[in-house]
Amino acid sequence: MYRPKPIDTGDVTLPEELDALTELIAANVHDVWAAGRIEEGWTYGPVKDDRTKTTPLLIPYESLPESEKDYDRNTATETLKVILKMGYVIVPPEGRDTHCVG
């Protein structure tokens, strides 16, 4: 029987400097999901229907309900927390705030 064992990130707090990156990753998570659905033949529809492959979530991230954005944000947040937990340092690119995080 499968028993998930996610890395415990309960002791990791993301600094505010990563808020914008978290949102960018969340939007990308949605776009990756949407691209996969479209590739599988899914289209936009007012209700989710597995038989006809329609879903109301094939819309831009910015237009999603907050509950759906929160789902993607959780994925982004946990990804960033694991990166920091593993000892990596996140450094903004040149031209942005150069404060190192990690």
Secondary structure, 3 states (H helix, E strand, C coil): CCCCCCCCCCCCCCCHHHHHHHHHHHHHHHHHHHHHHHHCCCEECCCCECCCCEECCCCCHHHCCHHHHHHHHHHHHHHHHHHHHCCCCECCCCCCCCCCEC
